[in-house]
């Protein structure tokens, strides 16, 4: 208010013409001060300034963080078609606009083309001669400059115009300050809400891969970036992309950053990396860097331990990340890392509970079921010896043989229940059977499994890992939602994808209740995202129950 008072005081003693325009100025100040949205406020300022000074064109150049050029340029009077013909907006590094950045003083010119600081106009730019420029200060600092050109009627901008616009610029600075404060508050709220959403999702018991996908998706949305990417340390000492959220994730998942990369070393040491242009920065050594522009790479660090990296790249030519965005994103990464640690600890507890339950089931099978079956077999053998009817004796003998087979199968099941994950071979076939065996405990029955082709030798590690995660998701959906009594799993490594490449197809079919209309599709969306990130697809259709009851989920990806 002090600045506004000082600016208004400069109007005292001026002409009657200017005094007559004071009501117009007050109305303009009221208009500028209405609303809290920053972009709407800037649009309102340029329009109001043009009307106040009777100018054909108006613009606000917003100075970038480095105080060397313009980060944005808001215009009035130039239509969309003219903008398209003119091309790129001025960056403020040269010409009259650049001079006003380094020397922010009011400037009034009768013909800007004759000023020695003028750099000329690009082709298709409308002619402009008369010029009025006034700096806009927000909380004592230069925010940008307000430019007016082409006084209507062919005359020059007057001294009265300059005084009026200076007062308006002061009010504009106050309005911009309020709008920026409001925008910063809303931005902090969004990042806090995003952190809460990530923590809630991770602690809900999601799979590890799904948890990382949640972090990538939330970071992409909050940072307004082209992609959200999570990288984890690999066996070679570098980093590998394990989760992606992007409109076109093809070719990103599985990308490695070598351990000798300066970016990898800095991130694994727990230091963030901020890049102005990924495509041209020599530190960005991966092929996918050419797709992106400004990027933030933030270590997921908790308790001094670096779990991985969160990257949020924007498209080429997009605005760079502001200091506030960098701070908020760094805090989000720290919160996400803590949530990952807590979620991992929770999954360890749940895994321990499952192992304890499996041990109890194994003991019960051994101590109760097998002993009773063995005793029943001995009773039947005694009855067989006493039987005088050959047919009865043969039937009892067959029943005893079936009991022996059943006892052997139960012993095999006991061995599988007591086997730890590290004891299992790493082949894809074995991992699929292990997932099915693990799911059999909560399901109450054993899903069937069928393999087509040499799945162990043909399916690559990245695709195999994602296939196992997709199988786990599909079996979990069948258990939680389908109420199925029969599940059939098929892994076919002999298929061809629509683009002609060799692929593998996972099919999980059940005879449950199917997918109700309007029901949640989050699990199916996760399957689709996982397949699309590899260049594949995921669909669903009728199941294997009577008249197509149930659901069949088909997931496929390149080998």
DOKE-120765 format. One record per residue (C-alpha): z, x, y; residue in one letter. Coordinates in nm, 4 decimals, m for minus. Example, Ala and Ser with C-alpha at 12.3 -4.5 7.8 and 13.67 -1.06 7.14 Angstrom:
# residues 2
((0.7800, 1.2300, m0.4500), "A")
((0.7140, 1.3670, m0.1060), "S")
//
This chain:
# residues 559
((0.0000, 0.0000, 0.0000), "X")
((0.0654, 0.2975, 0.2308), "X")
((m0.2931, 0.4173, 0.1773), "X")
((m0.4285, 0.0688, 0.2464), "X")
((m0.2196, 0.0435, 0.5630), "X")
((m0.3439, 0.3807, 0.6907), "X")
((m0.7044, 0.2925, 0.6155), "X")
((m0.6731, m0.0432, 0.7904), "X")
((m0.5071, 0.1201, 1.0945), "X")
((m0.8278, 0.3166, 1.1499), "X")
((m0.9968, m0.0153, 1.2355), "X")
((m0.7807, m0.0619, 1.5471), "X")
((m0.9582, m0.0252, 1.8766), "X")
((m1.3055, m0.0628, 1.7303), "X")
((m1.5772, m0.2961, 1.8415), "X")
((m1.5659, m0.6729, 1.8513), "X")
((m1.8417, m0.6732, 1.5906), "X")
((m1.6166, m0.4938, 1.3463), "X")
((m1.3214, m0.7151, 1.4334), "X")
((m1.5364, m1.0170, 1.3516), "X")
((m1.6084, m0.8684, 1.0077), "X")
((m1.2394, m0.8220, 0.9198), "X")
((m1.2153, m1.1633, 0.7426), "X")
((m1.5145, m1.0587, 0.5311), "X")
((m1.3355, m0.7310, 0.4538), "X")
((m1.0166, m0.9111, 0.3531), "X")
((m1.2112, m1.1411, 0.1243), "X")
((m1.3835, m0.8373, m0.0266), "X")
((m1.0452, m0.6700, m0.0850), "X")
((m0.9151, m0.9851, m0.2511), "X")
((m1.2206, m0.9996, m0.4765), "X")
((m1.1915, m0.6343, m0.5778), "X")
((m0.8222, m0.6665, m0.6611), "X")
((m0.8696, m0.9616, m0.8983), "X")
((m0.8652, m0.8901, m1.2716), "X")
((m0.7476, m0.6027, m1.4906), "X")
((m1.0488, m0.5117, m1.7022), "X")
((m1.1723, m0.1695, m1.5846), "X")
((m1.5449, m0.2244, m1.6426), "X")
((m1.5385, m0.5662, m1.4792), "X")
((m1.3442, m0.4177, m1.1863), "X")
((m1.6047, m0.1443, m1.1356), "X")
((m1.8905, m0.3951, m1.1467), "X")
((m1.7078, m0.6109, m0.8935), "X")
((m1.6485, m0.3136, m0.6613), "X")
((m2.0145, m0.2082, m0.6415), "X")
((m2.1317, m0.5641, m0.5839), "X")
((m1.8667, m0.6322, m0.3187), "X")
((m1.9367, m0.3045, m0.1415), "X")
((m2.3103, m0.3769, m0.1271), "X")
((m2.2460, m0.7221, 0.0186), "X")
((m1.9927, m0.5885, 0.2696), "X")
((m2.2226, m0.3143, 0.4055), "X")
((m2.5423, m0.5176, 0.3592), "X")
((m2.6855, m0.2525, 0.1233), "X")
((m2.9605, m0.3112, m0.1312), "X")
((m2.8170, m0.0665, m0.3866), "X")
((m2.4658, 0.0475, m0.4736), "X")
((m2.3111, 0.2696, m0.7398), "X")
((m1.9864, 0.4320, m0.8491), "X")
((m2.0005, 0.7777, m1.0050), "X")
((m1.6922, 0.8439, m1.2186), "X")
((m1.5969, 1.2125, m1.2307), "X")
((m1.5423, 1.3613, m1.5773), "X")
((m1.2235, 1.5319, m1.6958), "X")
((m1.3630, 1.8788, m1.6244), "X")
((m1.4312, 1.7793, m1.2604), "X")
((m1.7805, 1.9228, m1.2984), "X")
((m1.9989, 1.6127, m1.3357), "X")
((m2.0062, 1.2392, m1.3946), "X")
((m1.8790, 1.0718, m1.7096), "X")
((m2.0125, 0.7280, m1.6109), "X")
((m2.2364, 0.5711, m1.3488), "X")
((m2.1991, 0.2022, m1.2597), "X")
((m2.4809, 0.0503, m1.0532), "X")
((m2.5718, m0.2617, m0.8586), "X")
((m2.9175, m0.3681, m0.7438), "X")
((m3.1166, m0.1892, m1.0167), "X")
((m3.2292, m0.4231, m1.2951), "X")
((m3.2333, m0.3517, m1.6668), "X")
((m3.6101, m0.2903, m1.6723), "X")
((m3.5857, m0.0458, m1.3821), "X")
((m3.3019, 0.1364, m1.5593), "X")
((m3.5199, 0.1656, m1.8671), "X")
((m3.8113, 0.3064, m1.6681), "X")
((m3.5915, 0.5536, m1.4795), "X")
((m3.4350, 0.6894, m1.7988), "X")
((m3.1088, 0.8830, m1.8162), "X")
((m2.8434, 0.8162, m1.5540), "X")
((m2.7475, 1.1014, m1.3192), "X")
((m2.4903, 1.3443, m1.4569), "X")
((m2.3710, 1.4745, m1.1183), "X")
((m2.4347, 1.8408, m1.1972), "X")
((m2.6827, 1.8834, m0.9127), "X")
((m2.8135, 1.7209, m0.5970), "X")
((m2.6290, 1.5140, m0.3430), "X")
((m2.4101, 1.3456, m0.6055), "X")
((m2.2967, 1.6848, m0.7361), "X")
((m2.2176, 1.8016, m0.3835), "X")
((m1.9932, 1.5005, m0.3220), "X")
((m1.8007, 1.5790, m0.6416), "X")
((m1.7066, 1.9253, m0.5148), "X")
((m1.6673, 1.8174, m0.1521), "X")
((m1.5321, 1.4602, m0.1623), "X")
((m1.5680, 1.3529, 0.2001), "X")
((m1.7227, 1.0422, 0.3586), "X")
((m2.0922, 1.0992, 0.4205), "X")
((m2.3448, 0.8954, 0.6227), "X")
((m2.7140, 0.9907, 0.6281), "X")
((m3.0148, 0.8389, 0.7997), "X")
((m3.2505, 0.9903, 0.5383), "X")
((m3.0986, 1.1411, 0.2262), "X")
((m3.4330, 1.2909, 0.1198), "X")
((m3.4130, 1.5289, 0.4181), "X")
((m3.0676, 1.6581, 0.3268), "X")
((m3.0870, 2.0152, 0.1868), "X")
((m2.8501, 1.9192, m0.0955), "X")
((m3.0835, 1.6464, m0.2211), "X")
((m3.2537, 1.7169, m0.5561), "X")
((m3.5064, 1.4315, m0.5401), "X")
((m3.5466, 1.1287, m0.7641), "X")
((m3.6900, 1.0968, m1.1166), "X")
((m4.0232, 0.9131, m1.1645), "X")
((m4.0089, 0.5326, m1.1416), "X")
((m3.6919, 0.5539, m0.9282), "X")
((m3.6936, 0.3053, m0.6361), "X")
((m3.7245, 0.4694, m0.2916), "X")
((m3.3939, 0.5295, m0.1128), "X")
((m3.3357, 0.6802, 0.2315), "X")
((m3.0321, 0.5532, 0.4200), "X")
((m2.7121, 0.6619, 0.2472), "X")
((m2.3373, 0.6070, 0.2691), "X")
((m2.0909, 0.7842, 0.0374), "X")
((m1.7129, 0.7437, 0.0234), "X")
((m1.4659, 0.9021, m0.2256), "X")
((m1.2401, 0.6738, m0.4303), "X")
((m0.8892, 0.8033, m0.4916), "X")
((m0.6624, 0.6691, m0.7647), "X")
((m0.2957, 0.7641, m0.7316), "X")
((m0.3860, 1.0540, m0.5034), "X")
((m0.6571, 1.2020, m0.7265), "X")
((m1.0338, 1.1701, m0.6873), "X")
((m1.1582, 0.9141, m0.9391), "X")
((m1.5186, 0.9123, m0.8244), "X")
((m1.7457, 0.8273, m0.5335), "X")
((m1.8839, 0.5011, m0.4021), "X")
((m2.2491, 0.5279, m0.2999), "X")
((m2.4490, 0.2794, m0.0910), "X")
((m2.8213, 0.3126, m0.0127), "X")
((m3.0976, 0.1235, 0.1654), "X")
((m2.9405, m0.0739, 0.4495), "X")
((m3.1149, m0.4094, 0.4622), "X")
((m3.3357, m0.4666, 0.7650), "X")
((m3.4474, m0.1039, 0.7754), "X")
((m3.1650, 0.0245, 0.9950), "X")
((m2.9038, 0.2918, 0.9306), "X")
((m2.5508, 0.2417, 0.8081), "X")
((m2.3268, 0.2205, 1.1128), "X")
((m1.9920, 0.3765, 1.1867), "X")
((m1.8432, 0.0292, 1.1415), "X")
((m1.9973, 0.0133, 0.7937), "X")
((m1.8322, 0.3450, 0.7116), "X")
((m1.4888, 0.2259, 0.8265), "X")
((m1.5209, m0.0996, 0.6318), "X")
((m1.6292, 0.0768, 0.3132), "X")
((m1.3486, 0.3311, 0.3474), "X")
((m1.0922, 0.0492, 0.3544), "X")
((m1.2649, m0.1146, 0.0580), "X")
((m1.2643, 0.2165, m0.1304), "X")
((m0.8887, 0.2420, m0.0775), "X")
((m0.8378, m0.1062, m0.2193), "X")
((m1.0796, m0.0185, m0.4987), "X")
((m0.8626, 0.2837, m0.5863), "X")
((m0.5573, 0.0590, m0.6151), "X")
((m0.7471, m0.1913, m0.8307), "X")
((m0.8882, 0.0839, m1.0519), "X")
((m0.5419, 0.2347, m1.0928), "X")
((m0.4035, m0.0991, m1.2072), "X")
((m0.6970, m0.1545, m1.4412), "X")
((m0.6643, 0.1950, m1.5885), "X")
((m0.2928, 0.1478, m1.6434), "X")
((m0.3578, m0.1865, m1.8134), "X")
((m0.6375, m0.0357, m2.0264), "X")
((m0.4154, 0.2577, m2.1272), "X")
((m0.1359, 0.0186, m2.2262), "X")
((m0.3726, m0.1939, m2.4342), "X")
((m0.5182, 0.1189, m2.5919), "X")
((m0.1732, 0.2435, m2.6931), "X")
((m0.0932, m0.1000, m2.8366), "X")
((m0.4116, m0.0927, m3.0480), "X")
((m0.3319, 0.2520, m3.1864), "X")
((0.0262, 0.1480, m3.2629), "X")
((m0.0967, m0.1703, m3.4349), "X")
((m0.3462, 0.0413, m3.6293), "X")
((m0.0711, 0.2771, m3.7437), "X")
((0.1389, m0.0197, m3.8567), "X")
((m0.1596, m0.1664, m4.0445), "X")
((m0.2214, 0.1640, m4.2240), "X")
((0.1446, 0.2041, m4.3185), "X")
((0.1655, m0.1559, m4.4427), "X")
((m0.1521, m0.1222, m4.6493), "X")
((m0.0510, 0.2096, m4.8027), "X")
((0.2968, 0.0905, m4.8952), "X")
((0.1498, m0.2246, m5.0531), "X")
((0.0740, m0.0177, m5.3607), "X")
((m0.2946, 0.0581, m5.3084), "X")
((m0.4788, 0.3111, m5.5210), "X")
((m0.4884, 0.6633, m5.3712), "X")
((m0.8623, 0.6464, m5.3017), "X")
((m0.8261, 0.3023, m5.1460), "X")
((m0.5402, 0.4308, m4.9302), "X")
((m0.7612, 0.7074, m4.7933), "X")
((m1.0389, 0.4548, m4.7300), "X")
((m0.7941, 0.2443, m4.5271), "X")
((m0.7057, 0.5463, m4.3110), "X")
((m1.0755, 0.6229, m4.2526), "X")
((m1.1611, 0.2639, m4.1638), "X")
((m0.8726, 0.2145, m3.9217), "X")
((m0.9364, 0.5489, m3.7495), "X")
((m1.3041, 0.4654, m3.7022), "X")
((m1.2210, 0.1298, m3.5445), "X")
((m0.9469, 0.2603, m3.3163), "X")
((m1.1391, 0.5679, m3.1974), "X")
((m1.4566, 0.3657, m3.1386), "X")
((m1.6418, 0.6278, m3.3427), "X")
((m1.9525, 0.6174, m3.5595), "X")
((m1.7553, 0.7130, m3.8698), "X")
((m1.4047, 0.7625, m4.0034), "X")
((m1.3835, 1.0485, m4.2529), "X")
((m1.0971, 1.1839, m4.4646), "X")
((m1.1174, 1.5348, m4.6112), "X")
((m0.8826, 1.6878, m4.8689), "X")
((m0.8403, 2.0543, m4.9716), "X")
((m1.0687, 2.1479, m5.2630), "X")
((m1.0227, 2.3994, m5.5448), "X")
((m1.2166, 2.6683, m5.3575), "X")
((m0.9848, 2.6690, m5.0572), "X")
((m1.2125, 2.4616, m4.8318), "X")
((m1.2272, 2.0893, m4.7598), "X")
((m1.4103, 1.8033, m4.9310), "X")
((m1.4950, 1.4597, m4.7879), "X")
((m1.3286, 1.2035, m5.0174), "X")
((m1.3352, 0.8847, m4.8061), "X")
((m1.5872, 0.7535, m4.5529), "X")
((m1.6118, 0.4480, m4.3292), "X")
((m1.9533, 0.4244, m4.1607), "X")
((m2.2489, 0.1934, m4.1198), "X")
((m2.4581, 0.4419, m4.3186), "X")
((m2.2295, 0.6540, m4.5407), "X")
((m2.5147, 0.7869, m4.7563), "X")
((m2.4905, 1.1596, m4.8178), "X")
((m2.1504, 1.2033, m4.6507), "X")
((m1.9108, 1.1546, m4.9432), "X")
((m1.8590, 1.4737, m5.1423), "X")
((m1.9686, 1.7102, m4.8627), "X")
((m1.7812, 2.0428, m4.8708), "X")
((m1.6669, 2.2597, m4.5809), "X")
((m1.6498, 2.6177, m4.7123), "X")
((m1.3205, 2.8076, m4.6881), "X")
((m1.4730, 3.0748, m4.4622), "X")
((m1.5592, 2.8141, m4.1984), "X")
((m1.3549, 2.8628, m3.8778), "X")
((m1.3054, 2.4859, m3.8643), "X")
((m1.1601, 2.4744, m4.2167), "X")
((m0.9226, 2.7640, m4.1466), "X")
((m0.7989, 2.6057, m3.8250), "X")
((m0.7473, 2.2649, m3.9848), "X")
((m0.5704, 2.4010, m4.2917), "X")
((m0.3404, 2.5895, m4.0533), "X")
((m0.2459, 2.2512, m3.9057), "X")
((m0.4380, 2.2816, m3.5774), "X")
((m0.6676, 2.0058, m3.4441), "X")
((m1.0322, 2.0758, m3.3612), "X")
((m1.2155, 1.8955, m3.0799), "X")
((m1.5934, 1.9274, m3.0629), "X")
((m1.8136, 1.8186, m2.7711), "X")
((m2.1330, 1.8039, m2.9795), "X")
((m2.1231, 1.8416, m3.3579), "X")
((m2.4992, 1.8867, m3.3805), "X")
((m2.5030, 2.2000, m3.1631), "X")
((m2.1573, 2.3492, m3.2190), "X")
((m2.1950, 2.6643, m3.4368), "X")
((m1.8590, 2.5994, m3.6020), "X")
((m1.9927, 2.2810, m3.7649), "X")
((m2.1733, 2.4245, m4.0679), "X")
((m2.2384, 2.1117, m4.2790), "X")
((m2.5714, 1.9277, m4.2935), "X")
((m2.4166, 1.5992, m4.1800), "X")
((m2.3024, 1.7525, m3.8483), "X")
((m2.6534, 1.7001, m3.7091), "X")
((m2.5935, 1.3227, m3.7164), "X")
((m2.3017, 1.3255, m3.4744), "X")
((m2.1978, 1.4210, m3.1228), "X")
((m1.8379, 1.4364, m2.9915), "X")
((m1.5862, 1.4672, m3.2762), "X")
((m1.2137, 1.4896, m3.3353), "X")
((m1.0905, 1.6678, m3.6494), "X")
((m0.7181, 1.6157, m3.6906), "X")
((m0.4923, 1.7611, m3.9615), "X")
((m0.2993, 1.5080, m4.1682), "X")
((0.0271, 1.6995, m4.1519), "X")
((0.3771, 1.5938, m4.2528), "X")
((0.6855, 1.8106, m4.2816), "X")
((0.4863, 2.1280, m4.2262), "X")
((0.2518, 2.0439, m4.5143), "X")
((m0.1187, 1.9817, m4.4466), "X")
((m0.2365, 1.6993, m4.6739), "X")
((m0.5934, 1.6877, m4.5432), "X")
((m0.8006, 1.6133, m4.2350), "X")
((m0.9050, 1.3016, m4.0452), "X")
((m1.2389, 1.3191, m3.8607), "X")
((m1.3743, 1.0619, m3.6129), "X")
((m1.7236, 1.1631, m3.4958), "X")
((m1.9221, 0.9625, m3.2419), "X")
((m2.3004, 0.9316, m3.2243), "X")
((m2.5090, 1.1923, m3.0442), "X")
((m2.5071, 1.1395, m2.6702), "X")
((m2.1923, 0.9244, m2.6772), "X")
((m1.9147, 0.9818, m2.4273), "X")
((m1.6635, 1.2531, m2.5197), "X")
((m1.3098, 1.1675, m2.6224), "X")
((m1.0682, 1.1490, m2.3318), "X")
((m0.7373, 1.3343, m2.3200), "X")
((m0.5531, 1.0064, m2.3835), "X")
((m0.7696, 0.9304, m2.6879), "X")
((m0.7057, 1.2779, m2.8285), "X")
((m0.3302, 1.2367, m2.7879), "X")
((m0.3259, 0.8888, m2.9443), "X")
((m0.5492, 0.9974, m3.2335), "X")
((m0.3261, 1.2982, m3.3040), "X")
((m0.0208, 1.0719, m3.3158), "X")
((m0.2084, 0.8304, m3.5432), "X")
((m0.2986, 1.1152, m3.7812), "X")
((0.0667, 1.2235, m3.7997), "X")
((0.1749, 0.8656, m3.8730), "X")
((m0.0984, 0.8237, m4.1345), "X")
((0.0071, 1.1495, m4.3030), "X")
((0.3674, 1.0306, m4.3203), "X")
((0.2520, 0.6973, m4.4633), "X")
((0.0445, 0.8815, m4.7258), "X")
((0.3494, 1.0854, m4.8277), "X")
((0.5658, 0.7727, m4.8534), "X")
((0.2937, 0.5864, m5.0433), "X")
((0.2532, 0.8794, m5.2822), "X")
((0.6298, 0.8848, m5.3444), "X")
((0.6257, 0.5102, m5.4031), "X")
((0.3389, 0.5438, m5.6508), "X")
((0.5324, 0.8198, m5.8294), "X")
((0.8275, 0.5834, m5.8669), "X")
((0.6017, 0.3058, m5.9920), "X")
((0.4283, 0.5477, m6.2296), "X")
((0.7672, 0.6607, m6.3616), "X")
((0.8657, 0.2976, m6.4155), "X")
((0.5431, 0.2412, m6.6114), "X")
((0.6088, 0.5498, m6.8264), "X")
((0.9628, 0.4342, m6.8938), "X")
((0.8302, 0.0908, m6.9886), "X")
((0.5705, 0.2469, m7.2166), "X")
((0.8390, 0.4614, m7.3807), "X")
((1.0489, 0.1503, m7.4417), "X")
((0.7507, m0.0331, m7.5896), "X")
((0.6718, 0.2670, m7.8102), "X")
((1.0328, 0.2820, m7.9348), "X")
((1.0366, m0.0906, m8.0072), "X")
((0.7091, m0.0669, m8.1953), "X")
((0.8387, 0.2229, m8.4021), "X")
((1.1957, 0.1078, m8.4608), "X")
((1.1350, m0.2655, m8.5050), "X")
((0.7764, m0.3630, m8.5692), "X")
((0.6731, m0.0815, m8.8036), "X")
((1.0006, m0.1037, m8.9999), "X")
((0.9574, m0.4778, m9.0476), "X")
((0.5949, m0.4412, m9.1488), "X")
((0.6916, m0.1646, m9.3931), "X")
((0.9660, m0.3810, m9.5425), "X")
((0.7237, m0.6737, m9.5695), "X")
((0.4743, m0.4469, m9.7488), "X")
((0.7393, m0.3400, m10.0012), "X")
((0.8302, m0.7047, m10.0667), "X")
((0.4643, m0.7886, m10.1249), "X")
((0.4236, m0.4942, m10.3626), "X")
((0.7211, m0.6207, m10.5634), "X")
((0.5716, m0.9676, m10.5765), "X")
((0.2401, m0.8183, m10.6862), "X")
((0.4014, m0.6452, m10.9837), "X")
((0.5718, m0.9663, m11.0917), "X")
((0.2606, m1.1807, m11.0517), "X")
((0.0861, m1.2881, m11.3775), "X")
((m0.2161, m1.4431, m11.2062), "X")
((m0.4834, m1.1754, m11.1428), "X")
((m0.6261, m1.3534, m10.8378), "X")
((m0.2825, m1.3725, m10.6739), "X")
((m0.2136, m1.0077, m10.7494), "X")
((m0.5501, m0.9081, m10.5960), "X")
((m0.4835, m1.1155, m10.2864), "X")
((m0.1391, m0.9620, m10.2406), "X")
((m0.2863, m0.6152, m10.2840), "X")
((m0.5417, m0.6859, m10.0091), "X")
((m0.2635, m0.8063, m9.7787), "X")
((m0.0668, m0.4857, m9.8444), "X")
((m0.3754, m0.2789, m9.7579), "X")
((m0.4144, m0.4719, m9.4302), "X")
((m0.0498, m0.4048, m9.3467), "X")
((m0.1027, m0.0318, m9.4068), "X")
((m0.4012, m0.0345, m9.1702), "X")
((m0.1978, m0.2267, m8.9113), "X")
((0.0866, 0.0252, m8.9343), "X")
((m0.1595, 0.3116, m8.8767), "X")
((m0.3070, 0.1355, m8.5724), "X")
((0.0382, 0.0773, m8.4269), "X")
((0.1246, 0.4441, m8.4782), "X")
((m0.1965, 0.5378, m8.2932), "X")
((m0.0985, 0.3034, m8.0108), "X")
((0.2483, 0.4613, m8.0001), "X")
((0.0927, 0.8057, m7.9695), "X")
((m0.1311, 0.6853, m7.6833), "X")
((0.1636, 0.5294, m7.5020), "X")
((0.3650, 0.8518, m7.5265), "X")
((0.0788, 1.0774, m7.4185), "X")
((0.1043, 1.2064, m7.0588), "X")
((m0.2012, 1.2101, m6.8316), "X")
((m0.2271, 1.5906, m6.8345), "X")
((m0.2651, 1.5906, m7.2142), "X")
((m0.5837, 1.3870, m7.2016), "X")
((m0.9214, 1.5621, m7.2131), "X")
((m1.1209, 1.5428, m6.8905), "X")
((m1.4363, 1.3786, m7.0304), "X")
((m1.5510, 1.0577, m6.8611), "X")
((m1.5429, 0.8653, m7.1894), "X")
((m1.1800, 0.9632, m7.2462), "X")
((m1.0840, 0.8782, m6.8892), "X")
((m1.2442, 0.5343, m6.9234), "X")
((m1.0579, 0.4716, m7.2503), "X")
((m0.7363, 0.5891, m7.0903), "X")
((m0.7757, 0.3472, m6.7970), "X")
((m0.8440, 0.0659, m7.0420), "X")
((m0.5393, 0.1637, m7.2480), "X")
((m0.3200, 0.1722, m6.9370), "X")
((m0.4464, m0.1707, m6.8287), "X")
((m0.3755, m0.3140, m7.1744), "X")
((0.0006, m0.3003, m7.1129), "X")
((0.0127, m0.5491, m6.8191), "X")
((m0.2848, m0.7486, m6.9551), "X")
((m0.1202, m0.8082, m7.2919), "X")
((m0.4423, m0.7332, m7.4815), "X")
((m0.6860, m0.4451, m7.5289), "X")
((m1.0182, m0.4732, m7.3400), "X")
((m1.3206, m0.3669, m7.5420), "X")
((m1.5240, m0.0596, m7.4431), "X")
((m1.8884, 0.0299, m7.5115), "X")
((m2.0748, 0.3447, m7.4035), "X")
((m2.4518, 0.3895, m7.3741), "X")
((m2.5980, 0.7376, m7.3471), "X")
((m2.4244, 1.0778, m7.3074), "X")
((m2.1815, 0.9719, m7.0359), "X")
((m1.9762, 1.2928, m7.0546), "X")
((m2.2695, 1.5285, m6.9997), "X")
((m2.4885, 1.3244, m6.7616), "X")
((m2.2437, 1.1757, m6.5109), "X")
((m2.1392, 1.4178, m6.2351), "X")
((m1.7781, 1.4747, m6.1339), "X")
((m1.8025, 1.2935, m5.7975), "X")
((m1.9708, 0.9865, m5.9459), "X")
((m1.7361, 0.9938, m6.2462), "X")
((m1.4288, 1.0025, m6.0246), "X")
((m1.5532, 0.7048, m5.8251), "X")
((m1.6519, 0.5185, m6.1420), "X")
((m1.2964, 0.5544, m6.2736), "X")
((m1.1601, 0.4268, m5.9409), "X")
((m1.4036, 0.1318, m5.9565), "X")
((m1.2967, 0.0563, m6.3150), "X")
((m0.9319, 0.0645, m6.2116), "X")
((m1.0042, m0.1746, m5.9233), "X")
((m1.2000, m0.4150, m6.1474), "X")
((m0.9317, m0.4172, m6.4193), "X")
((m0.6625, m0.4667, m6.1558), "X")
((m0.8519, m0.7646, m6.0130), "X")
((m0.8914, m0.9129, m6.3616), "X")
((m0.5191, m0.8766, m6.4265), "X")
((m0.3976, m1.0070, m6.0892), "X")
((m0.6436, m1.2875, m6.0274), "X")
((m0.8604, m1.3761, m6.3274), "X")
((m0.5955, m1.4748, m6.5897), "X")
((m0.8439, m1.3547, m6.8509), "X")
((m0.7922, m1.3338, m7.2266), "X")
((m1.0982, m1.1192, m7.2897), "X")
((m1.2460, m0.8253, m7.0986), "X")
((m1.5539, m0.6249, m7.1941), "X")
((m1.6222, m0.2826, m7.0368), "X")
((m1.9629, m0.1135, m7.0641), "X")
((m2.0606, 0.2282, m6.9242), "X")
((m2.4362, 0.2911, m6.9372), "X")
((m2.5626, 0.6359, m6.8348), "X")
((m2.9301, 0.5634, m6.9104), "X")
((m3.0255, 0.3290, m6.6244), "X")
((m3.2639, 0.3755, m6.3343), "X")
((m3.1638, 0.2637, m5.9869), "X")
((m3.4000, 0.0575, m5.7673), "X")
((m3.5182, 0.3733, m5.5885), "X")
((m3.6206, 0.5298, m5.9205), "X")
((m3.3350, 0.7814, m5.9540), "X")
((m3.1258, 0.8148, m6.2691), "X")
((m2.7934, 0.6386, m6.2502), "X")
((m2.4884, 0.5111, m6.4325), "X")
((m2.3795, 0.1484, m6.4484), "X")
((m2.0272, 0.0185, m6.5038), "X")
((m1.9947, m0.3441, m6.6140), "X")
((m1.6581, m0.5201, m6.6365), "X")
((m1.6841, m0.8792, m6.7611), "X")
((m1.4019, m1.1286, m6.8242), "X")
((m1.3572, m1.4912, m6.9292), "X")
((m1.1041, m1.5815, m6.6582), "X")
((m1.1072, m1.8414, m6.3835), "X")
((m1.3778, m1.6714, m6.1771), "X")
((m1.3773, m1.6116, m5.8028), "X")
((m1.2695, m1.9241, m5.6095), "X")
((m1.4693, m2.0174, m5.3019), "X")
((m1.2950, m1.8947, m4.9907), "X")
((m1.0822, m1.6526, m5.1914), "X")
((m1.0146, m1.2922, m5.0866), "X")
((m1.2948, m1.0440, m5.1414), "X")
((m1.1141, m0.7217, m5.0424), "X")
((m1.1292, m0.5761, m5.3935), "X")
((m1.4995, m0.6506, m5.4264), "X")
((m1.5621, m0.5063, m5.0799), "X")
((m1.3849, m0.1858, m5.1831), "X")
((m1.6106, m0.1604, m5.4883), "X")
((m1.9211, m0.2127, m5.2753), "X")
((m1.8164, 0.0475, m5.0161), "X")
((m1.7412, 0.3010, m5.2870), "X")
((m2.0839, 0.2509, m5.4481), "X")
((m2.2735, 0.2497, m5.1162), "X")
((m2.1127, 0.5773, m5.0099), "X")
((m2.2803, 0.7359, m5.3146), "X")
((m2.6143, 0.5625, m5.2619), "X")
((m2.5512, 0.2864, m5.5180), "X")
((m2.4472, m0.0797, m5.5109), "X")
((m2.1961, m0.3255, m5.6529), "X")
((m2.2534, m0.6938, m5.7372), "X")
((m2.0775, m0.9713, m5.9247), "X")
((m2.1818, m1.2795, m6.1200), "X")
((m2.0842, m1.5165, m6.4045), "X")
((m1.8484, m1.3933, m6.6748), "X")
((m1.8475, m1.3970, m7.0548), "X")
((m1.6466, m1.7153, m7.1007), "X")
((m1.7830, m2.0488, m7.2135), "X")
((m2.0634, m2.1714, m6.9823), "X")
((m2.0401, m1.8482, m6.7828), "X")
((m1.6699, m1.8805, m6.7030), "X")
((m1.5091, m1.5730, m6.5532), "X")
((m1.6606, m1.2860, m6.3569), "X")
((m1.8889, m0.9925, m6.4323), "X")
((m1.8634, m0.7007, m6.1911), "X")
((m2.1522, m0.4526, m6.1954), "X")
((m2.1086, m0.1149, m6.0246), "X")
((m2.3785, 0.1520, m6.0248), "X")
((m2.4431, 0.4867, m5.8577), "X")
((m2.6652, 0.7935, m5.8964), "X")
((m2.5682, 1.0409, m6.1683), "X")
//
